[in-house]
Amino acid sequence: MSDGLVWLGTPAFPQAARKALTDTQLRRNLRKATGTIRDKRLRVSAELDDWEQLRDSAAALKLRTLRHLDRYLEQLEASVTAAGGTVHWAADAAEANRIVVELVKATGGPDGGTREVVKVKSMATQEIGLNEALAAEGIAAYETDLAELIVQLADDRPSHILVPAIHRNRAEIREIFRTRMADVPAELTDEPRALAEAARLHLREKFLRAKVAISGANFAVAETGTVLVVESEGNGRMCLTLPETLITVMGVEKVVPSFADLEVFLQLLPRSATGERMNPYTSAWTGVHEGDGPSTFHLVLLDNGRTATLADQVGRQALGCIRCSACLNVCPVYERVGGHAYGSVYPGPIGAILTPQLAGVGRGSEDGADSLPFASTLCGACYDACPVKINIPEVLVHLRAKVVDAKRGRTVPTMESLVMRAATQVLAAPGRLSMAQKAGALGGRLVGRGGRIGPLPGPFHAWSDTRDLPVPPAESFRAWWQRTHPEETGR
């Protein structure tokens, strides 16, 4: 998807998940990390008596904003421009990358252009493959978030929205630092404090030297033109204040109408994300100010499939996401397979509904995006955890229907589709259903052992190899009722 959502090159979810399930270390890492975050979130959210009211307010704010998104984006552009910033509009990934590369090249320097930038963690720039686009032009992009740095040094991929290196343990991180950092202390241990200090020393010179920083945005206020980034390490604050030029790439759905709306989201986001009452660093800036922070600010507003998603009255809920990752931390599927199996920068339940829509659900794409709506048990834990009440199970079912409808008529019928057609005919007529129940009861007694039906022959083995079921009763409920209540059935 060179012009749209960057796909990470993994196979469709079923194949990728099957491989991930064999990695026992991965499962241990995920279980420990998600369990810890989940428990912290439950404790701090329970401290607020109005937690559910905050969720209701956030959901209402997001819905209102999406309904009038064009108006708020135009207001945001006017506010940023009035504050001394410059707004750029990017229809897709290719256009966004071209804009950012040109802005970086235009910053000057001894060789006519800046050759390196520092970056604040940004899902939007990962979505469009910005680092790769910069590298193709000879520009080095240094990730400054600790987890993103780990992933970058290891030539790895993020596997979690909030904790990109959640699939790595401390010993693995220490080994990455020892082999990939030129300035790492020889006696480096795997203690968190020691690892953080090694990263700090590694990044310090880059912070002080960089002329350009690139960030994402958690929120942007239409009313004032204020842009916000929340983070926990201070690297964001360094990137947002030291360089001469700041370029922010933001999905158009991140806008909120007024500054007062932030009160709701800044209570929900840290509690849902890391189990903290507030983020250690909440950086907000409005345009440019002489002698304070960057002298040039550019805001790139990214569409990349978002307006197409907005047109879907059910699927548009996904655009309300505030990237807290609460849904990932409660998802039984994510906890067992990790983020790489989703093949996208947006893993977990939210990725299963956002990625297919940004990519174009139902196009039958070979990259596997159409498989993601099926990567769920539909247990509903994600809906219960979502701070903005995105009904993820509802959207999953909706997208599954779209995928199936798109494939109908253009592919060779599968055994599953043939069975479903036959079931439709049987269930449409009581007489046929009664005959099928009798046949099933007879067949079950023939192949069953000890009251259970085990592996079946032929094309049915793929279903029965991993599950069994009770032998159907000799008499169905309908037949029993008709026999025992003839006066009520007219017999």
KANOR-V279252 format. One record per residue. N is the residue number from 1. RES is the residue in three letters. PSI is psi as a letter, one per 30 degrees, with the letter a starting at -180 (none if undefined). Layout:
BEGIN
N:RES:PSI + N:RES:PSI
END
This chain:
BEGIN
1:MET:i + 2:SER:f + 3:ASP:f + 4:GLY:b + 5:LEU:k + 6:VAL:k + 7:TRP:k + 8:LEU:g + 9:GLY:g + 10:THR:l + 11:PRO:a + 12:ALA:l + 13:PHE:e + 14:PRO:e + 15:GLN:e + 16:ALA:e + 17:ALA:e + 18:ARG:e + 19:LYS:e + 20:ALA:e + 21:LEU:f + 22:THR:f + 23:ASP:j + 24:THR:e + 25:GLN:e + 26:LEU:e + 27:ARG:e + 28:ARG:e + 29:ASN:e + 30:LEU:e + 31:ARG:e + 32:LYS:e + 33:ALA:e + 34:THR:e + 35:GLY:e + 36:THR:e + 37:ILE:e + 38:ARG:e + 39:ASP:e + 40:LYS:e + 41:ARG:e + 42:LEU:e + 43:ARG:e + 44:VAL:e + 45:SER:e + 46:ALA:f + 47:GLU:f + 48:LEU:j + 49:ASP:f + 50:ASP:g + 51:TRP:e + 52:GLU:e + 53:GLN:e + 54:LEU:e + 55:ARG:e + 56:ASP:e + 57:SER:e + 58:ALA:e + 59:ALA:e + 60:ALA:e + 61:LEU:e + 62:LYS:e + 63:LEU:e + 64:ARG:e + 65:THR:e + 66:LEU:e + 67:ARG:f + 68:HIS:h + 69:LEU:e + 70:ASP:e + 71:ARG:e + 72:TYR:e + 73:LEU:e + 74:GLU:e + 75:GLN:e + 76:LEU:e + 77:GLU:e + 78:ALA:e + 79:SER:e + 80:VAL:e + 81:THR:e + 82:ALA:f + 83:ALA:g + 84:GLY:g + 85:GLY:l + 86:THR:k + 87:VAL:k + 88:HIS:k + 89:TRP:k + 90:ALA:j + 91:ALA:e + 92:ASP:a + 93:ALA:e + 94:ALA:e + 95:GLU:e + 96:ALA:e + 97:ASN:e + 98:ARG:e + 99:ILE:e + 100:VAL:e + 101:VAL:e + 102:GLU:e + 103:LEU:e + 104:VAL:e + 105:LYS:f + 106:ALA:f + 107:THR:f + 108:GLY:a + 109:GLY:l + 110:PRO:f + 111:ASP:g + 112:GLY:g + 113:GLY:l + 114:THR:k + 115:ARG:g + 116:GLU:l + 117:VAL:l + 118:VAL:k + 119:LYS:k + 120:VAL:k + 121:LYS:k + 122:SER:j + 123:MET:e + 124:ALA:e + 125:THR:f + 126:GLN:e + 127:GLU:e + 128:ILE:f + 129:GLY:h + 130:LEU:e + 131:ASN:e + 132:GLU:e + 133:ALA:e + 134:LEU:e + 135:ALA:e + 136:ALA:f + 137:GLU:g + 138:GLY:g + 139:ILE:k + 140:ALA:k + 141:ALA:j + 142:TYR:j + 143:GLU:k + 144:THR:f + 145:ASP:k + 146:LEU:e + 147:ALA:e + 148:GLU:e + 149:LEU:e + 150:ILE:e + 151:VAL:e + 152:GLN:e + 153:LEU:e + 154:ALA:g + 155:ASP:h + 156:ASP:a + 157:ARG:k + 158:PRO:k + 159:SER:g + 160:HIS:k + 161:ILE:e + 162:LEU:e + 163:VAL:i + 164:PRO:f + 165:ALA:h + 166:ILE:f + 167:HIS:f + 168:ARG:k + 169:ASN:l + 170:ARG:e + 171:ALA:e + 172:GLU:e + 173:ILE:e + 174:ARG:e + 175:GLU:e + 176:ILE:e + 177:PHE:e + 178:ARG:e + 179:THR:f + 180:ARG:f + 181:MET:k + 182:ALA:f + 183:ASP:g + 184:VAL:k + 185:PRO:k + 186:ALA:e + 187:GLU:g + 188:LEU:k + 189:THR:l + 190:ASP:g + 191:GLU:k + 192:PRO:e + 193:ARG:e + 194:ALA:e + 195:LEU:e + 196:ALA:e + 197:GLU:e + 198:ALA:e + 199:ALA:e + 200:ARG:e + 201:LEU:e + 202:HIS:e + 203:LEU:f + 204:ARG:e + 205:GLU:e + 206:LYS:e + 207:PHE:e + 208:LEU:f + 209:ARG:f + 210:ALA:k + 211:LYS:f + 212:VAL:k + 213:ALA:k + 214:ILE:k + 215:SER:l + 216:GLY:a + 217:ALA:k + 218:ASN:e + 219:PHE:l + 220:ALA:k + 221:VAL:j + 222:ALA:e + 223:GLU:e + 224:THR:f + 225:GLY:g + 226:THR:k + 227:VAL:k + 228:LEU:k + 229:VAL:k + 230:VAL:k + 231:GLU:l + 232:SER:f + 233:GLU:f + 234:GLY:f + 235:ASN:e + 236:GLY:e + 237:ARG:e + 238:MET:e + 239:CYS:e + 240:LEU:f + 241:THR:e + 242:LEU:e + 243:PRO:l + 244:GLU:e + 245:THR:k + 246:LEU:k + 247:ILE:k + 248:THR:k + 249:VAL:k + 250:MET:k + 251:GLY:k + 252:VAL:f + 253:GLU:f + 254:LYS:f + 255:VAL:k + 256:VAL:l + 257:PRO:e + 258:SER:l + 259:PHE:e + 260:ALA:f + 261:ASP:f + 262:LEU:f + 263:GLU:e + 264:VAL:e + 265:PHE:e + 266:LEU:f + 267:GLN:e + 268:LEU:e + 269:LEU:e + 270:PRO:e + 271:ARG:e + 272:SER:f + 273:ALA:e + 274:THR:g + 275:GLY:g + 276:GLU:l + 277:ARG:f + 278:MET:l + 279:ASN:k + 280:PRO:e + 281:TYR:j + 282:THR:j + 283:SER:k + 284:ALA:k + 285:TRP:k + 286:THR:j + 287:GLY:b + 288:VAL:l + 289:HIS:k + 290:GLU:k + 291:GLY:g + 292:ASP:j + 293:GLY:a + 294:PRO:k + 295:SER:f + 296:THR:k + 297:PHE:k + 298:HIS:k + 299:LEU:j + 300:VAL:j + 301:LEU:j + 302:LEU:k + 303:ASP:d + 304:ASN:h + 305:GLY:f + 306:ARG:e + 307:THR:e + 308:ALA:e + 309:THR:e + 310:LEU:f + 311:ALA:f + 312:ASP:j + 313:GLN:f + 314:VAL:e + 315:GLY:f + 316:ARG:f + 317:GLN:e + 318:ALA:f + 319:LEU:f + 320:GLY:f + 321:CYS:k + 322:ILE:g + 323:ARG:h + 324:CYS:f + 325:SER:g + 326:ALA:e + 327:CYS:e + 328:LEU:e + 329:ASN:f + 330:VAL:f + 331:CYS:k + 332:PRO:f + 333:VAL:e + 334:TYR:e + 335:GLU:f + 336:ARG:f + 337:VAL:f + 338:GLY:a + 339:GLY:f + 340:HIS:f + 341:ALA:f + 342:TYR:f + 343:GLY:g + 344:SER:l + 345:VAL:f + 346:TYR:j + 347:PRO:a + 348:GLY:a + 349:PRO:e + 350:ILE:e + 351:GLY:e + 352:ALA:f + 353:ILE:f + 354:LEU:e + 355:THR:e + 356:PRO:e + 357:GLN:e + 358:LEU:e + 359:ALA:f + 360:GLY:i + 361:VAL:k + 362:GLY:g + 363:ARG:f + 364:GLY:g + 365:SER:k + 366:GLU:f + 367:ASP:f + 368:GLY:g + 369:ALA:e + 370:ASP:f + 371:SER:f + 372:LEU:e + 373:PRO:f + 374:PHE:g + 375:ALA:h + 376:SER:l + 377:THR:f + 378:LEU:h + 379:CYS:f + 380:GLY:g + 381:ALA:e + 382:CYS:e + 383:TYR:e + 384:ASP:e + 385:ALA:f + 386:CYS:k + 387:PRO:f + 388:VAL:g + 389:LYS:h + 390:ILE:k + 391:ASN:i + 392:ILE:e + 393:PRO:e + 394:GLU:e + 395:VAL:e + 396:LEU:e + 397:VAL:e + 398:HIS:e + 399:LEU:e + 400:ARG:e + 401:ALA:e + 402:LYS:e + 403:VAL:e + 404:VAL:e + 405:ASP:e + 406:ALA:e + 407:LYS:f + 408:ARG:k + 409:GLY:f + 410:ARG:g + 411:THR:l + 412:VAL:k + 413:PRO:k + 414:THR:l + 415:MET:e + 416:GLU:e + 417:SER:e + 418:LEU:e + 419:VAL:e + 420:MET:e + 421:ARG:e + 422:ALA:e + 423:ALA:e + 424:THR:e + 425:GLN:e + 426:VAL:e + 427:LEU:f + 428:ALA:f + 429:ALA:k + 430:PRO:e + 431:GLY:e + 432:ARG:e + 433:LEU:e + 434:SER:e + 435:MET:e + 436:ALA:e + 437:GLN:e + 438:LYS:e + 439:ALA:e + 440:GLY:e + 441:ALA:e + 442:LEU:e + 443:GLY:e + 444:GLY:e + 445:ARG:f + 446:LEU:e + 447:VAL:f + 448:GLY:l + 449:ARG:k + 450:GLY:h + 451:GLY:g + 452:ARG:k + 453:ILE:j + 454:GLY:b + 455:PRO:k + 456:LEU:l + 457:PRO:l + 458:GLY:b + 459:PRO:f + 460:PHE:f + 461:HIS:e + 462:ALA:e + 463:TRP:e + 464:SER:f + 465:ASP:f + 466:THR:g + 467:ARG:l + 468:ASP:l + 469:LEU:l + 470:PRO:l + 471:VAL:k + 472:PRO:k + 473:PRO:l + 474:ALA:f + 475:GLU:k + 476:SER:l + 477:PHE:e + 478:ARG:e + 479:ALA:e + 480:TRP:e + 481:TRP:e + 482:GLN:e + 483:ARG:e + 484:THR:f + 485:HIS:h + 486:PRO:e + 487:GLU:f + 488:GLU:f + 489:THR:f + 490:GLY:g + 491:ARG:none
END
